[in-house]
Structures are given as structure tokens and as C-alpha cells.
Amino acid sequence: GARGRAALGAQRGPHSAPANDPAVPRAWSSASTNASSPTGGAPAGSEAEAVAHAKAVASGAVGVVGLGAIGSRLARRLVRVGGRPVHVFDKDPAAAARVVAELGGAATLAASPAALAAACASVVTSLPDADAAADVWLHPGHGLLAANGASARRTLTLGVDVSTTGPAPARTIAAATAAVGVAFVSAPLSGGVAGADAGSLTFLVGATSPAATAAAAPLLHAMGRRVIVVDAGDAGAGQVAKLANQLALAAQMAGVCEALAYGAAAGIAPDRIAAVLAASTGASWSAEVACPAPGVVADAPSSHGYAGGFAVRLMVKDLELAAASWGGGESEGGGGLPPSSRLPLAAAAAALFRRAAAAGAGDLDFSVLYREVYKEGK
């Protein structure tokens, strides 16, 4: 809504970056990080005080806000892989209750984001959009930073947001956290629900400082496999990288759906066309891992009624975010050109995904385009 976007300024993905892609910024390995480095936003004071805060981040309870399909799995990995107790909050009490029941004594239910921030030195947020991020981080009454006001107990020193919100919202949150002495990392994730389950997520990092990225390293590596530092001095940089990937992914999936539909119209089975794509220059994640034709890839959402995976409505959201943030993160601009002129392929893909959503498939995996737009696989 307009209120959340105004609070943040202008403004989630089932894919993994290639392991040796020279176009991808350098990967951040465990060996190159130092979990005991003081955070860039440590409260002013002695060096010993900064080190004490860094140790609290490295060893204490972690707050997790947003316990949907991704966030609940991140909380589980922080406990079972990272060895950290968690304090959790979700606006849906049932979602929070499920996580507490699953994790038992390792999870504590918080009454609000502010209460959680008062109990934890570090927090991870996994939220559906910028409006939710505005509420969780910036609300003056119950937001995470409300616990770090001038007269409040300063427990929170590091915030990690893995949501896809767009670059401007990430930079706005970073400025707000810096104002109260909290280091901030915006690390939208890649890999989806399957990656969260397997611990194979990739995080695309933009941060307030190199020290903030170092402080966040133990958390990110507990939750996923790979961390790519896009820019350690720009909290919006990871968001730009994530949306760039989504632009390519949307076009890729639409192209694969169209190729399979073209083959089917000529009487060639989808598994034959998929095999050709896999062995040719049309090879892609969308054809080989998430093939949109049912029955071709057993684990693909298409083979399970398009359930799970990455929702159509979220792809539409990401494409709209990309169009709105063209040229550096402003809600408008780009020389006055409309989004369809700046990103014509994204505009065409977004129109297809909106058609799928209008047909009632908004909560299904985005590969459902094959069924809803191309009328195949029914």
C-alpha cells in the first residue's frame, strides 16, 4: 500500500547463481570472514564495548521475524545448523506457534518485533514485501528499531533482511539502523523453499559496511551455502542484483513455456523438447530443474499441481519492483521513459504472469504459465 511505500521511499526466488560465472561478483567464503569483527553500527564507546557487542552477535540468541515458507526454515537452520537459540515473531500467531512447537526449547515466542529486538543482539527478517518491511523495521511503536531509541535498552546491534523489497527501501532501512547504532545487511536470497530446506541458498549482499558483512557471516552461512557480496558499502546493491536475476529468470521461464508449447502443437512430447533444450544452447534452470510441463522433472512444482516453488504473484511483484527502481532505486525516473520502454522484455513477461494470476493461479509456482497462458499440461 501507499503508506508502507511512503515510509520506505521508492521501491522472494527459486534460482542459484552459477558456481563459476565470471560475471558474478566474488563469492564470500567462510574463510574470508571474521565472525568476531565489530559491527559497523556498534554503539559509540570503547573498543572493548564494540568487541563485546560483536561477541554477542556471534554467540547469542537470534531473532527471526517472518515465519512463512522461507522464514520458518531459516529459523530451523539457525537452531539445527548454527546451534543458536531463536526468538521468533510473526503477525500470524499460528505460524509462530508452529515454529515454537517444532523447535521446542530452542525457540522463544516474542510479543512483537520490538520485544524481540530487546532480547537479541542480531535479527533476521524474511518478509513478503516493502510494506511489511516498513512495519517490522520502522514502526515507532512495535518495530525492531523502537527497542533501540535513545532511552531504550540497546540490545540489537545487527540486522539482516533477506526479503526482496527493492533497493530504495533497503537503503532507507540502512539509514534508520545506522541512526541508532545498528549495523545492517540487506541480503535477498536465491534458492526458494527447496534451497531453504537443503541449506543451499545463495545470499546477495549489500551492506552498510564491510564490518557489517563480516558480522553477518555466521548467520548467512548457517542458513545457506553461498554469499555473494555485491557491494559492502551500499545496502541496496544486493536488491539490484536480485532483481536483475529475476528479470532474466522471468524471461527464461516464459521462453521455455513457449518452446514447449510450440513443440506440443507440432505433436512433439514436452520431455523430448526439454531433452533438446538441456543438450543445446537453450539449456537453463527453467528447462532442467523447474520444467513447466508436468511429469518431465519429478521434483518440479509442475509435477505436483504447481504447488510450492515461487508464486506467480511474487514474480509479478519483483518485475514491478525492477521497473520502478530502474536507474538507481528511485520510484520513477529513468529519463521519463515508462517502465515498458526501459525494460520491454520484463513488461512482456509481467503481462503473461498477470494473466496467470488473473486466472486464479497467483499463489501457484510461476511455471504455471505453461498451463494458464499456453493452455498446456492440463
RODO-2510 file (C-alpha; in nm, 4 decimals, decimal comma):
residues 378
     n   res          X          Y          Z
     1     g     0,0000     0,0000     0,0000
     2     a     0,0950     0,3619    -0,0376
     3     r     0,1593     0,4117     0,3346
     4     g     0,4312     0,1472     0,3554
     5     r     0,5983     0,2625     0,0347
     6     a     0,5987     0,6203     0,1545
     7     a     0,7631     0,5174     0,4808
     8     l     1,0374     0,3383     0,2920
     9     g     1,0852     0,5654    -0,0034
    10     a     1,0514     0,4321    -0,3586
    11     q     1,0971     0,0958    -0,4191
    12     r     1,1465    -1,3990    -0,2902
    13     g     1,3419    -1,6593    -0,5945
    14     p     1,3948    -2,0159    -0,6960
    15     h     1,7337    -1,9970    -0,8640
    16     s     2,1016    -2,0362    -0,7897
    17     a     2,3922    -1,8382    -0,9301
    18     p     2,6310    -2,0448    -1,1458
    19     a     2,9284    -2,1610    -0,9413
    20     n     3,1913    -2,0260    -1,1805
    21     d     3,0157    -1,7473    -1,3658
    22     p     3,2777    -1,4765    -1,4316
    23     a     3,0049    -1,2133    -1,4468
    24     v     2,9043    -1,2821    -1,0872
    25     p     3,0759    -1,0717    -0,8166
    26     r     3,3237    -1,2542    -0,5956
    27     a     3,1806    -1,5103    -0,3602
    28     w     3,2317    -1,4570     0,0076
    29     s     3,3660    -1,7782     0,1597
    30     s     3,3688    -1,8769     0,5256
    31     a     3,7467    -1,8455     0,5312
    32     s     3,7352    -1,4809     0,4262
    33     t     3,5098    -1,3702     0,7097
    34     n     3,5741    -1,2945     1,0743
    35     a     3,2768    -1,3554     1,2986
    36     s     3,4346    -1,1580     1,5823
    37     s     3,4758    -0,8362     1,3856
    38     p     3,2870    -0,5467     1,5449
    39     t     2,9824    -0,4429     1,3508
    40     g     2,9923    -0,1229     1,1519
    41     g     2,6984     0,0078     1,3544
    42     a     2,8264    -0,0759     1,7040
    43     p     2,7294     0,1858     1,9608
    44     a     2,9841     0,4583     2,0213
    45     g     3,2271     0,3825     2,3003
    46     s     3,5429     0,1919     2,3724
    47     e     3,6931    -0,0745     2,1509
    48     a     3,6155    -0,3267     2,4246
    49     e     3,2484    -0,2293     2,4093
    50     a     3,2418    -0,2827     2,0319
    51     v     3,4086    -0,6227     2,0686
    52     a     3,1584    -0,7188     2,3388
    53     h     2,8708    -0,6374     2,1036
    54     a     3,0340    -0,8404     1,8257
    55     k     3,0671    -1,1389     2,0584
    56     a     2,7002    -1,1086     2,1495
    57     v     2,6089    -1,1169     1,7806
    58     a     2,8308    -1,4206     1,7242
    59     s     2,7050    -1,6316     2,0122
    60     g     2,3677    -1,5164     2,1447
    61     a     2,0076    -1,5805     2,0502
    62     v     1,8990    -1,4732     1,7024
    63     g     1,5665    -1,3067     1,6370
    64     v     1,3655    -1,4214     1,3341
    65     v     1,0718    -1,2160     1,2103
    66     g     0,8542    -1,3565     0,9325
    67     l     0,7860    -1,7284     0,9644
    68     g     0,6368    -1,8175     0,6306
    69     a     0,7668    -2,0842     0,3951
    70     i     1,1167    -1,9354     0,3928
    71     g     1,1461    -1,7752     0,7362
    72     s     1,0358    -2,0851     0,9244
    73     r     1,3052    -2,2867     0,7513
    74     l     1,5686    -2,0240     0,8237
    75     a     1,4789    -2,0373     1,1931
    76     r     1,5143    -2,4157     1,1842
    77     r     1,8603    -2,3976     1,0258
    78     l     1,9816    -2,1326     1,2698
    79     v     1,8956    -2,3746     1,5511
    80     r     1,9980    -2,7052     1,3984
    81     v     2,2976    -2,5971     1,1920
    82     g     2,4041    -2,2731     1,3557
    83     g     2,3495    -2,4009     1,7084
    84     r     2,1744    -2,0781     1,8073
    85     p     1,8532    -2,0375     2,0076
    86     v     1,5970    -1,8180     1,8358
    87     h     1,3344    -1,5669     1,9399
    88     v     1,0558    -1,5604     1,6825
    89     f     0,7680    -1,3395     1,5762
    90     d     0,5079    -1,3490     1,3014
    91     k     0,1899    -1,1440     1,2654
    92     d     0,0145    -1,4789     1,2190
    93     p     0,0143    -1,6368     1,5676
    94     a    -0,0433    -1,9829     1,4203
    95     a     0,2741    -1,9603     1,2107
    96     a     0,4779    -1,8602     1,5145
    97     a     0,3206    -2,1346     1,7244
    98     r     0,4165    -2,3984     1,4663
    99     v     0,7809    -2,2938     1,4753
   100     v     0,7926    -2,2868     1,8548
   101     a     0,6313    -2,6305     1,8708
   102     e     0,8793    -2,7732     1,6197
   103     l     1,1907    -2,6264     1,7780
   104     g     1,0846    -2,6739     2,1398
   105     g     1,3066    -2,5122     2,3995
   106     a     1,5343    -2,3644     2,1320
   107     a     1,2630    -2,1180     2,0282
   108     t     1,1037    -1,8401     2,2319
   109     l     0,7934    -1,6544     2,1164
   110     a     0,8280    -1,2747     2,1189
   111     a     0,5303    -1,0450     2,1666
   112     s     0,6407    -0,8014     1,8946
   113     p     0,9423    -0,7143     1,6800
   114     a     1,0391    -0,4515     1,9384
   115     a     1,0313    -0,7097     2,2187
   116     l     1,2404    -0,9431     2,0072
   117     a     1,4990    -0,6697     1,9394
   118     a     1,5276    -0,6051     2,3123
   119     a     1,6204    -0,9699     2,3686
   120     c     1,8552    -1,0399     2,0759
   121     a     2,1796    -0,8887     1,9518
   122     s     2,1067    -0,9983     1,5951
   123     v     1,7888    -1,0403     1,3946
   124     v     1,6947    -1,1926     1,0585
   125     t     1,3807    -1,0763     0,8791
   126     s     1,2098    -1,2651     0,5957
   127     l     0,9139    -1,0614     0,4744
   128     p     0,6912    -1,0642     0,1662
   129     d     0,7259    -0,7031     0,0523
   130     a     0,8321    -0,3478     0,1309
   131     d     0,5135    -0,2666     0,3206
   132     a     0,5811    -0,5496     0,5639
   133     a     0,9439    -0,4391     0,5956
   134     a     0,8331    -0,0833     0,6765
   135     d     0,6101    -0,2092     0,9543
   136     v     0,8578    -0,4553     1,1053
   137     w     1,1640    -0,2301     1,0956
   138     l     1,0369     0,1265     1,1180
   139     h     0,7073     0,1315     1,3080
   140     p     0,7625     0,3703     1,6011
   141     g     0,5603     0,1576     1,8419
   142     h     0,6325    -0,2080     1,7712
   143     g     0,9124    -0,2028     1,5101
   144     l     1,2560    -0,3544     1,5587
   145     l     1,4199    -0,0143     1,5908
   146     a     1,1699     0,1019     1,8528
   147     a     1,3728    -0,1032     2,1002
   148     n     1,6822     0,0988     2,0144
   149     g     1,5654     0,4519     2,0819
   150     a     1,7653     0,6981     2,2881
   151     s     1,6255     0,5790     2,6204
   152     a     1,5679     0,2143     2,5305
   153     r     1,7812    -0,0866     2,6072
   154     r     2,0361    -0,1228     2,3280
   155     t     2,0480    -0,4964     2,2672
   156     l     2,0119    -0,5207     1,8888
   157     t     2,3377    -0,4480     1,7058
   158     l     2,2979    -0,6331     1,3745
   159     g     2,0035    -0,6638     1,1366
   160     v     1,9917    -0,8956     0,8357
   161     d     1,6978    -0,8664     0,5963
   162     v     1,6635    -1,1441     0,3374
   163     s     1,3428    -1,0056     0,1826
   164     t     1,3151    -0,8741    -0,1727
   165     t     1,1971    -0,5168    -0,1250
   166     g     1,3851    -0,3144    -0,3882
   167     p     1,6990    -0,1011    -0,3466
   168     a     1,5468     0,2226    -0,2106
   169     p     1,3672     0,0530     0,0831
   170     a     1,6859    -0,1315     0,1777
   171     r     1,8824     0,1947     0,1795
   172     t     1,6133     0,3659     0,3871
   173     i     1,6211     0,0890     0,6488
   174     a     2,0016     0,1033     0,6481
   175     a     1,9930     0,4771     0,7227
   176     a     1,7443     0,4227     1,0051
   177     t     1,9510     0,1433     1,1595
   178     a     2,2701     0,3480     1,1377
   179     a     2,0988     0,6319     1,3232
   180     v     2,0526     0,4068     1,6279
   181     g     2,3839     0,2213     1,6094
   182     v     2,2681    -0,0971     1,4379
   183     a     2,4683    -0,2486     1,1508
   184     f     2,2534    -0,3631     0,8600
   185     v     2,2848    -0,6159     0,5789
   186     s     2,0290    -0,6493     0,3004
   187     a     2,0755    -0,9999     0,1590
   188     p     1,7871    -1,1088    -0,0639
   189     l     1,8068    -1,4810    -0,1153
   190     s     1,8066    -1,7128    -0,4115
   191     g     1,7044    -2,0762    -0,3983
   192     g     1,3454    -2,0739    -0,2765
   193     v     1,1823    -2,3209    -0,0419
   194     a     1,3872    -2,6143    -0,1705
   195     g     1,7088    -2,4216    -0,1120
   196     a     1,5993    -2,3204     0,2369
   197     d     1,5298    -2,6866     0,3182
   198     a     1,8606    -2,8082     0,1785
   199     g     2,0723    -2,5215     0,3079
   200     s     2,1770    -2,4389    -0,0478
   201     l     2,0557    -2,0783    -0,0587
   202     t     2,2596    -1,8010    -0,2146
   203     f     2,2523    -1,4596    -0,0441
   204     l     2,3173    -1,1407    -0,2453
   205     v     2,4660    -0,8894    -0,0044
   206     g     2,4501    -0,5153     0,0134
   207     a     2,5505    -0,3682     0,3499
   208     t     2,6259    -0,0574     0,5496
   209     s     2,9961    -0,1527     0,5774
   210     p     3,2441    -0,4385     0,5280
   211     a     3,2340    -0,4881     0,9054
   212     a     2,8594    -0,5464     0,8865
   213     t     2,9045    -0,8155     0,6214
   214     a     3,1663    -0,9859     0,8395
   215     a     2,9403    -0,9781     1,1446
   216     a     2,6564    -1,1325     0,9425
   217     a     2,8711    -1,4133     0,8002
   218     p     2,7974    -1,6819     1,0646
   219     l     2,4222    -1,6299     1,0260
   220     l     2,4245    -1,6355     0,6475
   221     h     2,6425    -1,9444     0,6270
   222     a     2,4220    -2,1270     0,8779
   223     m     2,1172    -2,0531     0,6632
   224     g     2,2673    -2,1116     0,3177
   225     r     2,5625    -2,2214     0,1115
   226     r     2,6896    -1,9200    -0,0776
   227     v     2,7193    -1,5499    -0,0077
   228     i     2,7960    -1,3023    -0,2844
   229     v     2,8984    -0,9566    -0,1681
   230     v     2,7660    -0,7266    -0,4380
   231     d     2,8706    -0,4063    -0,2568
   232     a     2,9661    -0,3948     0,1114
   233     g     2,9094    -0,0194     0,1205
   234     d     2,5655     0,0035    -0,0435
   235     a     2,2731    -0,1645     0,1314
   236     g     2,0657    -0,1534    -0,1879
   237     a     2,3170    -0,3304    -0,4114
   238     g     2,2038    -0,6836    -0,3276
   239     q     1,8478    -0,5838    -0,4131
   240     v     1,9558    -0,4589    -0,7559
   241     a     2,1383    -0,7871    -0,8189
   242     k     1,8385    -0,9933    -0,7072
   243     l     1,6003    -0,8027    -0,9328
   244     a     1,8434    -0,8331    -1,2255
   245     n     1,8343    -1,2087    -1,1769
   246     q     1,4549    -1,2042    -1,1602
   247     l     1,4377    -1,0148    -1,4880
   248     a     1,6416    -1,2881    -1,6555
   249     l     1,4516    -1,5677    -1,4808
   250     a     1,1066    -1,4392    -1,5788
   251     a     1,2057    -1,4160    -1,9439
   252     q     1,3740    -1,7555    -1,9241
   253     m     1,0683    -1,9329    -1,7831
   254     a     0,8362    -1,7653    -2,0327
   255     g     1,0669    -1,8692    -2,3149
   256     v     1,0780    -2,2311    -2,2001
   257     c     0,6975    -2,2424    -2,1676
   258     e     0,6630    -2,1075    -2,5193
   259     a     0,9174    -2,3517    -2,6614
   260     l     0,7423    -2,6499    -2,5021
   261     a     0,4018    -2,5280    -2,6204
   262     y     0,5385    -2,4821    -2,9725
   263     g     0,6673    -2,8376    -2,9737
   264     a     0,3433    -2,9762    -2,8325
   265     a     0,1428    -2,8023    -3,1049
   266     a     0,3500    -2,9948    -3,3596
   267     g     0,2946    -3,3224    -3,1786
   268     i     0,6339    -3,3486    -3,0058
   269     a     0,6132    -3,4501    -2,6392
   270     p     0,7396    -3,1976    -2,3824
   271     d     1,0022    -3,4384    -2,2481
   272     r     1,1604    -3,4556    -2,5956
   273     i     1,1762    -3,0789    -2,6322
   274     a     1,3082    -3,0496    -2,2752
   275     a     1,5820    -3,3015    -2,3573
   276     v     1,6806    -3,0995    -2,6637
   277     l     1,6940    -2,7775    -2,4609
   278     a     1,9087    -2,9437    -2,1930
   279     a     2,1609    -3,0607    -2,4525
   280     s     2,1634    -2,7420    -2,6584
   281     t     2,2092    -2,3690    -2,6244
   282     g     1,8602    -2,3442    -2,4769
   283     a     1,9806    -2,5133    -2,1576
   284     s     1,8509    -2,3379    -1,8449
   285     w     1,7315    -2,3827    -1,4881
   286     s     1,3745    -2,3363    -1,6093
   287     a     1,4039    -2,6279    -1,8525
   288     e     1,6161    -2,8667    -1,6487
   289     v     1,5201    -2,8127    -1,2830
   290     a     1,1780    -2,6460    -1,2857
   291     c     1,0442    -2,7718    -1,6189
   292     p     0,6921    -2,6278    -1,6522
   293     a     0,5490    -2,9351    -1,8255
   294     p     0,4049    -3,1840    -1,5726
   295     g     0,5801    -3,5180    -1,5440
   296     v     0,9084    -3,4206    -1,7086
   297     v     1,1000    -3,3454    -1,3882
   298     a     0,9690    -3,5406    -1,0902
   299     d     1,0608    -3,2818    -0,8273
   300     a     0,9439    -2,9768    -1,0233
   301     p     0,6344    -2,7930    -0,8961
   302     s     0,4622    -2,8674    -1,2285
   303     s     0,4657    -3,2380    -1,1398
   304     h     0,2834    -3,1598    -0,8153
   305     g    -0,0012    -2,9440    -0,9388
   306     y     0,2286    -2,6406    -0,9479
   307     a     0,2243    -2,6296    -0,5668
   308     g     0,5219    -2,4911    -0,3775
   309     g     0,8035    -2,3147    -0,5565
   310     f     0,7928    -1,9415    -0,6301
   311     a     0,4478    -1,7858    -0,6520
   312     v     0,3269    -1,6067    -0,9632
   313     r     0,2221    -1,3051    -0,7553
   314     l     0,5764    -1,2723    -0,6182
   315     m     0,7258    -1,2797    -0,9664
   316     v     0,4862    -1,0040    -1,0690
   317     k     0,5919    -0,8081    -0,7600
   318     d     0,9611    -0,8482    -0,8438
   319     l     0,9147    -0,7404    -1,2051
   320     e     0,7239    -0,4335    -1,0896
   321     l     0,9993    -0,3546    -0,8390
   322     a     1,2595    -0,3781    -1,1142
   323     a     1,0656    -0,1409    -1,3382
   324     a     1,0123     0,1052    -1,0522
   325     s     1,3786     0,1043    -0,9475
   326     w     1,5379     0,1455    -1,2893
   327     g     1,8397     0,3751    -1,2832
   328     g     1,9379     0,3552    -0,9170
   329     g     1,6410     0,2840    -0,6997
   330     e     1,4005     0,5766    -0,7408
   331     s     1,0315     0,5037    -0,7814
   332     e     1,0204     0,6968    -1,1050
   333     g     1,2819     0,8491    -1,3329
   334     g     1,4950     0,6837    -1,5951
   335     g     1,4758     0,9841    -1,8233
   336     g     1,0990     0,9959    -1,8100
   337     l     1,0558     0,6727    -2,0040
   338     p     0,7784     0,4413    -1,8863
   339     p     0,8865     0,1040    -1,7446
   340     s     0,7688    -0,0798    -2,0582
   341     s     1,0160     0,1216    -2,2666
   342     r     1,3057     0,0808    -2,0261
   343     l     1,2511    -0,2918    -1,9748
   344     p     1,0419    -0,4133    -2,2684
   345     l     1,1085    -0,7841    -2,2135
   346     a     1,0183    -0,7564    -1,8454
   347     a     0,6977    -0,5737    -1,9371
   348     a     0,6008    -0,8527    -2,1767
   349     a     0,6796    -1,1227    -1,9196
   350     a     0,4899    -0,9366    -1,6470
   351     a     0,1826    -0,9224    -1,8702
   352     l     0,1954    -1,3016    -1,9110
   353     f     0,2335    -1,3628    -1,5374
   354     r    -0,0507    -1,1214    -1,4629
   355     r    -0,2701    -1,3266    -1,6959
   356     a    -0,1844    -1,6378    -1,4964
   357     a    -0,2649    -1,4584    -1,1712
   358     a    -0,5949    -1,3313    -1,3115
   359     a    -0,6841    -1,6915    -1,3944
   360     g    -0,6595    -1,7751    -1,0241
   361     a    -0,3027    -1,9080    -1,0210
   362     g    -0,1381    -1,6254    -0,8273
   363     d    -0,0316    -1,8489    -0,5387
   364     l     0,0964    -2,1303    -0,7603
   365     d     0,4519    -2,1687    -0,8886
   366     f     0,5360    -1,9287    -1,1690
   367     s     0,5928    -2,2191    -1,4106
   368     v     0,2116    -2,2486    -1,4170
   369     l     0,2368    -2,0024    -1,7042
   370     y     0,2604    -2,3146    -1,9222
   371     r    -0,0849    -2,4234    -1,8159
   372     e    -0,2669    -2,0928    -1,7752
   373     v    -0,1301    -1,8926    -2,0693
   374     y    -0,0276    -2,1600    -2,3171
   375     k    -0,3141    -2,3943    -2,2187
   376     e    -0,0802    -2,6922    -2,1987
   377     g    -0,0354    -2,9542    -1,9289
   378     k    -0,3988    -2,9602    -1,8191
***
